[in-house]
Amino acid sequence: ELFWAALSRPPTAEERRVALAMLQGTRVAFESAEQQAWAGLAGQTGLLNTQRDRFARLQDLAWALINSPSFLFNR
């Protein structure tokens, strides 16, 4: 729902995998440049901290989406 609200589209398979792993507090292996960018946004917002509760992680994911190039440039 966050992807639809922020980007007006569903997440790609990769975005879904990364977002679900982050919401579950699982460490994610980032391989591509796009994944590295997501990791940077997630790290800045504290999303990779496994001690946070689910609501805080959802808020952080929403901010990461709002600050993503897809939101900023409406690709």
TIMI-2910 file (N, C-alpha, C, CB; in pm, 1 decimal, decimal comma, always signed):
<rs>
+----------+----------+----------+----------+----------+----------+----------+----------+----------+----------+----------+----------+------+
!      n_x !      n_y !      n_z !     ca_x !     ca_y !     ca_z !      c_x !      c_y !      c_z !     cb_x !     cb_y !     cb_z ! resn !
+----------+----------+----------+----------+----------+----------+----------+----------+----------+----------+----------+----------+------+
!    +82,0 !   -119,8 !     +0,0 !     +0,0 !     +0,0 !     +0,0 !    +86,7 !   +126,7 !     +0,0 !    -93,5 !     -0,4 !   +121,1 !  Glu !
!   +200,1 !   +121,5 !    +66,9 !   +288,1 !   +238,7 !    +68,3 !   +340,7 !   +270,5 !    -71,2 !   +405,2 !   +216,1 !   +164,1 !  Leu !
!   +374,3 !   +168,8 !   -147,8 !   +422,3 !   +193,0 !   -284,3 !   +313,2 !   +255,9 !   -369,5 !   +470,6 !    +62,1 !   -348,8 !  Phe !
!   +190,2 !   +207,7 !   -356,2 !    +79,5 !   +265,7 !   -432,3 !    +56,6 !   +410,7 !   -389,7 !    -49,6 !   +182,7 !   -412,8 !  Trp !
!    +60,5 !   +437,9 !   -260,8 !    +35,0 !   +573,5 !   -212,0 !   +145,2 !   +670,9 !   -253,3 !    +21,1 !   +572,7 !    -60,4 !  Ala !
!   +269,6 !   +627,1 !   -246,5 !   +381,4 !   +717,1 !   -275,5 !   +416,1 !   +723,1 !   -423,7 !   +502,8 !   +674,4 !   -197,6 !  Ala !
!   +410,6 !   +608,4 !   -492,9 !   +461,0 !   +601,6 !   -629,6 !   +353,1 !   +573,4 !   -733,7 !   +566,2 !   +496,4 !   -638,4 !  Leu !
!   +230,7 !   +549,3 !   -689,6 !   +118,5 !   +516,7 !   -779,4 !   +146,7 !   +394,2 !   -864,5 !    +87,4 !   +634,8 !   -869,8 !  Ser !
!   +216,7 !   +299,1 !   -806,5 !   +246,1 !   +173,9 !   -874,8 !   +280,2 !    +68,8 !   -770,4 !   +362,4 !   +191,2 !   -976,8 !  Arg !
!   +268,2 !    -59,2 !   -809,7 !   +310,2 !   -163,3 !   -715,2 !   +462,4 !   -171,6 !   -710,6 !   +250,1 !   -300,6 !   -754,3 !  Pro !
!   +518,0 !   -230,2 !   -606,0 !   +663,5 !   -246,5 !   -601,5 !   +708,0 !   -350,8 !   -703,1 !   +709,7 !   -286,6 !   -459,7 !  Pro !
!   +830,2 !   -334,6 !   -751,5 !   +888,3 !   -439,6 !   -835,3 !   +916,8 !   -558,8 !   -745,0 !  +1019,4 !   -390,2 !   -908,7 !  Thr !
!   +948,3 !   -670,8 !   -803,0 !   +978,2 !   -789,9 !   -722,5 !  +1094,9 !   -762,8 !   -628,2 !  +1010,4 !   -910,5 !   -813,4 !  Ala !
!  +1196,4 !   -693,2 !   -678,2 !  +1313,5 !   -661,8 !   -596,0 !  +1278,5 !   -563,9 !   -484,2 !  +1425,4 !   -603,8 !   -682,9 !  Glu !
!  +1202,6 !   -460,6 !   -516,4 !  +1161,3 !   -363,6 !   -413,9 !  +1078,4 !   -432,9 !   -306,4 !  +1080,5 !   -247,3 !   -477,4 !  Glu !
!   +991,3 !   -522,3 !   -348,9 !   +907,7 !   -596,0 !   -253,0 !   +993,8 !   -682,4 !   -161,0 !   +804,9 !   -684,2 !   -327,3 !  Arg !
!  +1091,5 !   -752,3 !   -219,6 !  +1179,9 !   -838,0 !   -139,9 !  +1255,5 !   -756,9 !    -35,7 !  +1279,0 !   -912,0 !   -230,5 !  Arg !
!  +1311,2 !   -644,2 !    -79,7 !  +1390,0 !   -560,8 !    +11,1 !  +1300,9 !   -498,2 !   +119,2 !  +1463,6 !   -450,4 !    -67,7 !  Val !
!  +1185,9 !   -445,1 !    +79,1 !  +1096,6 !   -381,1 !   +175,8 !  +1046,6 !   -480,8 !   +279,8 !   +977,8 !   -316,7 !   +104,0 !  Ala !
!  +1006,7 !   -600,3 !   +236,9 !   +958,6 !   -700,8 !   +332,0 !  +1069,0 !   -744,6 !   +427,2 !   +903,1 !   -822,1 !   +257,6 !  Leu !
!  +1189,7 !   -760,8 !   +374,1 !  +1301,8 !   -799,0 !   +460,4 !  +1329,2 !   -691,0 !   +563,7 !  +1428,0 !   -825,4 !   +376,8 !  Ala !
!  +1323,9 !   -565,2 !   +522,5 !  +1348,2 !   -455,2 !   +615,6 !  +1238,3 !   -447,1 !   +720,9 !  +1358,4 !   -322,6 !   +539,9 !  Met !
!  +1114,1 !   -466,0 !   +678,9 !  +1002,8 !   -459,9 !   +773,6 !  +1009,7 !   -572,4 !   +875,4 !   +870,1 !   -465,6 !   +699,6 !  Leu !
!  +1066,6 !   -684,7 !   +835,8 !  +1082,0 !   -798,3 !   +927,0 !  +1209,1 !   -787,6 !  +1010,4 !  +1082,9 !   -928,7 !   +848,5 !  Gln !
!  +1290,0 !   -685,6 !   +982,1 !  +1413,6 !   -667,0 !  +1057,3 !  +1525,6 !   -758,3 !  +1011,4 !  +1388,2 !   -689,3 !  +1202,7 !  Gly !
!  +1513,3 !   -813,8 !   +891,8 !  +1613,2 !   -904,7 !   +836,7 !  +1721,3 !   -825,0 !   +765,1 !  +1548,0 !  -1006,4 !   +740,6 !  Thr !
!  +1844,3 !   -868,7 !   +780,2 !  +1953,7 !   -806,6 !   +704,6 !  +1937,5 !   -843,4 !   +557,6 !  +2094,0 !   -852,3 !   +758,8 !  Arg !
!  +1961,3 !   -747,4 !   +470,9 !  +1943,6 !   -767,6 !   +327,8 !  +2077,2 !   -750,9 !   +257,6 !  +1839,0 !   -669,4 !   +270,4 !  Val !
!  +2107,1 !   -838,4 !   +162,8 !  +2227,5 !   -825,9 !    +81,5 !  +2195,9 !   -736,5 !    -37,9 !  +2279,3 !   -965,9 !    +34,9 !  Ala !
!  +2267,3 !   -626,7 !    -49,7 !  +2245,5 !   -532,8 !   -159,1 !  +2352,7 !   -554,1 !   -264,1 !  +2246,2 !   -386,2 !   -108,5 !  Phe !
!  +2309,5 !   -576,6 !   -388,7 !  +2404,2 !   -608,7 !   -494,6 !  +2413,3 !   -501,6 !   -603,3 !  +2366,6 !   -739,3 !   -556,8 !  Glu !
!  +2301,7 !   -452,5 !   -651,3 !  +2303,3 !   -357,2 !   -762,2 !  +2316,1 !   -213,7 !   -710,6 !  +2176,0 !   -371,8 !   -847,1 !  Ser !
!  +2338,5 !   -121,0 !   -804,2 !  +2348,4 !    +20,7 !   -768,7 !  +2216,0 !    +70,3 !   -710,1 !  +2387,4 !   +105,2 !   -892,2 !  Ala !
!  +2104,5 !    +23,0 !   -765,8 !  +1973,0 !    +62,9 !   -713,2 !  +1955,5 !    +12,4 !   -570,6 !  +1859,1 !     +9,0 !   -803,2 !  Glu !
!  +1998,0 !   -110,0 !   -546,2 !  +1988,5 !   -164,3 !   -411,2 !  +2077,7 !    -86,8 !   -314,5 !  +2026,4 !   -312,6 !   -410,7 !  Gln !
!  +2196,3 !    -46,3 !   -360,2 !  +2284,3 !    +33,3 !   -275,7 !  +2218,8 !   +166,6 !   -240,4 !  +2418,8 !    +56,9 !   -345,6 !  Gln !
!  +2148,4 !   +226,8 !   -336,6 !  +2078,0 !   +352,2 !   -310,2 !  +1968,6 !   +330,7 !   -206,4 !  +2018,1 !   +409,3 !   -440,0 !  Ala !
!  +1894,5 !   +221,6 !   -220,0 !  +1791,4 !   +189,4 !   -119,9 !  +1854,0 !   +170,7 !    +17,8 !  +1713,9 !    +62,1 !   -160,5 !  Trp !
!  +1969,0 !   +102,3 !    +20,9 !  +2036,7 !    +79,6 !   +148,2 !  +2079,2 !   +211,2 !   +210,4 !  +2158,0 !    -11,4 !   +129,3 !  Ala !
!  +2126,0 !   +304,0 !   +126,1 !  +2164,7 !   +435,3 !   +176,9 !  +2047,6 !   +508,8 !   +237,9 !  +2225,1 !   +518,6 !    +66,7 !  Gly !
!  +1934,2 !   +509,2 !   +167,2 !  +1814,4 !   +574,1 !   +221,7 !  +1767,9 !   +505,0 !   +348,8 !  +1701,5 !   +574,5 !   +118,2 !  Leu !
!  +1769,0 !   +373,7 !   +347,0 !  +1724,6 !   +298,7 !   +463,6 !  +1817,5 !   +321,9 !   +581,7 !  +1716,5 !   +149,9 !   +431,5 !  Ala !
!  +1947,0 !   +325,8 !   +555,7 !  +2043,1 !   +350,5 !   +662,9 !  +2028,1 !   +488,8 !   +722,6 !  +2183,6 !   +332,7 !   +611,9 !  Gly !
!  +1999,6 !   +588,1 !   +638,6 !  +1981,6 !   +724,9 !   +686,8 !  +1859,1 !   +737,0 !   +775,9 !  +1970,0 !   +821,0 !   +569,7 !  Gln !
!  +1756,4 !   +660,9 !   +745,9 !  +1632,7 !   +669,3 !   +823,4 !  +1631,5 !   +572,9 !   +940,7 !  +1513,8 !   +642,3 !   +734,4 !  Thr !
!  +1735,3 !   +489,4 !   +952,9 !  +1739,9 !   +393,7 !  +1062,6 !  +1661,7 !   +267,1 !  +1035,1 !  +1688,6 !   +457,0 !  +1186,9 !  Gly !
!  +1620,7 !   +246,2 !   +910,5 !  +1537,0 !   +131,5 !   +876,7 !  +1608,7 !     -1,1 !   +895,6 !  +1489,5 !   +142,9 !   +734,7 !  Leu !
!  +1741,5 !     -0,8 !   +889,0 !  +1816,0 !   -125,0 !   +903,8 !  +1838,9 !   -163,0 !  +1049,2 !  +1947,9 !   -113,7 !   +833,6 !  Leu !
!  +1793,4 !    -83,3 !  +1142,0 !  +1806,8 !   -113,0 !  +1284,4 !  +1701,1 !   -215,1 !  +1323,7 !  +1793,6 !    +16,1 !  +1370,3 !  Asn !
!  +1742,7 !   -336,1 !  +1360,5 !  +1648,2 !   -443,3 !  +1388,9 !  +1575,7 !   -425,5 !  +1522,5 !  +1720,1 !   -575,3 !  +1387,9 !  Thr !
!  +1614,5 !   -329,2 !  +1602,8 !  +1550,9 !   -308,0 !  +1732,8 !  +1422,4 !   -226,8 !  +1724,0 !  +1646,6 !   -239,3 !  +1825,5 !  Gln !
!  +1395,2 !   -165,4 !  +1610,4 !  +1278,5 !    -78,3 !  +1597,4 !  +1152,1 !   -160,4 !  +1580,1 !  +1295,4 !    +17,7 !  +1479,4 !  Arg !
!  +1039,9 !   -105,8 !  +1621,7 !   +913,9 !   -176,7 !  +1605,6 !   +859,5 !   -160,9 !  +1463,8 !   +811,8 !   -126,6 !  +1707,3 !  Asp !
!   +760,0 !   -240,0 !  +1429,2 !   +708,2 !   -244,9 !  +1292,0 !   +650,9 !   -110,5 !  +1247,3 !   +600,9 !   -352,6 !  +1280,6 !  Arg !
!   +581,4 !    -39,5 !  +1333,9 !   +523,4 !    +89,3 !  +1296,1 !   +632,8 !   +188,7 !  +1258,3 !   +437,8 !   +145,7 !  +1410,8 !  Phe !
!   +739,2 !   +192,8 !  +1335,4 !   +850,4 !   +283,0 !  +1305,0 !   +915,5 !   +243,7 !  +1173,0 !   +954,7 !   +281,6 !  +1418,8 !  Ala !
!   +925,8 !   +113,3 !  +1146,5 !   +982,9 !    +68,7 !  +1019,2 !   +893,8 !   +109,8 !   +902,2 !  +1002,6 !    -83,8 !  +1019,6 !  Arg !
!   +761,1 !   +100,9 !   +919,2 !   +669,0 !   +144,1 !   +814,1 !   +683,6 !   +293,8 !   +786,6 !   +524,0 !   +111,4 !   +853,3 !  Leu !
!   +696,9 !   +372,1 !   +893,3 !   +718,2 !   +515,9 !   +876,1 !   +847,9 !   +541,6 !   +800,2 !   +721,2 !   +587,2 !  +1012,9 !  Gln !
!   +952,7 !   +470,2 !   +836,0 !  +1081,5 !   +487,0 !   +768,9 !  +1073,7 !   +446,1 !   +622,6 !  +1189,1 !   +405,8 !   +839,8 !  Asp !
!   +999,9 !   +338,4 !   +592,9 !   +982,9 !   +297,1 !   +454,3 !   +907,7 !   +404,0 !   +375,5 !   +908,6 !   +162,9 !   +446,8 !  Leu !
!   +806,2 !   +462,4 !   +435,8 !   +731,2 !   +569,2 !   +368,7 !   +824,1 !   +686,9 !   +336,2 !   +612,6 !   +616,7 !   +457,5 !  Ala !
!   +909,5 !   +725,5 !   +430,2 !  +1003,3 !   +836,0 !   +404,8 !  +1103,6 !   +797,5 !   +297,1 !  +1077,4 !   +875,5 !   +534,1 !  Trp !
!  +1150,7 !   +673,7 !   +298,7 !  +1244,7 !   +629,2 !   +195,5 !  +1179,5 !   +636,6 !    +57,3 !  +1293,2 !   +485,0 !   +224,5 !  Ala !
!  +1052,1 !   +598,7 !    +48,1 !   +980,8 !   +606,8 !    -79,8 !   +962,9 !   +752,2 !   -123,2 !   +843,7 !   +537,5 !    -69,5 !  Leu !
!   +929,1 !   +837,8 !    -29,5 !   +908,8 !   +979,1 !    -61,8 !  +1038,9 !  +1043,7 !   -108,7 !   +853,5 !  +1054,5 !    +60,0 !  Ile !
!  +1151,3 !   +997,0 !    -58,0 !  +1281,3 !  +1052,4 !    -97,0 !  +1345,5 !   +977,4 !   -213,0 !  +1374,8 !  +1051,1 !    +21,2 !  Asn !
!  +1276,6 !   +880,1 !   -268,6 !  +1332,5 !   +802,0 !   -379,2 !  +1322,1 !   +879,0 !   -510,3 !  +1260,6 !   +666,4 !   -391,5 !  Ser !
!  +1411,1 !   +850,8 !   -605,7 !  +1401,8 !   +915,7 !   -736,6 !  +1267,0 !   +890,1 !   -805,3 !  +1514,9 !   +867,2 !   -826,2 !  Pro !
!  +1208,8 !   +772,4 !   -783,9 !  +1079,3 !   +741,1 !   -845,4 !   +971,2 !   +837,7 !   -799,1 !  +1038,1 !   +597,5 !   -812,7 !  Ser !
!   +977,3 !   +879,1 !   -673,1 !   +878,7 !   +976,1 !   -622,1 !   +913,9 !  +1117,0 !   -667,8 !   +871,3 !   +970,7 !   -467,5 !  Phe !
!  +1041,3 !  +1151,8 !   -654,9 !  +1083,7 !  +1288,0 !   -686,2 !  +1067,5 !  +1324,0 !   -833,5 !  +1227,0 !  +1306,6 !   -646,2 !  Leu !
!  +1093,9 !  +1226,2 !   -921,0 !  +1090,3 !  +1252,7 !  -1063,5 !   +973,8 !  +1184,6 !  -1134,4 !  +1218,8 !  +1209,4 !  -1125,5 !  Phe !
!   +890,4 !  +1112,6 !  -1059,3 !   +770,4 !  +1047,4 !  -1111,6 !   +799,8 !   +967,9 !  -1238,0 !   +662,7 !  +1150,7 !  -1139,8 !  Asn !
!   +897,6 !   +875,8 !  -1226,0 !   +935,2 !   +793,2 !  -1341,5 !   +833,1 !   +687,3 !  -1365,9 !  +1071,2 !   +729,4 !  -1321,5 !  Arg !
+----------+----------+----------+----------+----------+----------+----------+----------+----------+----------+----------+----------+------+
</rs>
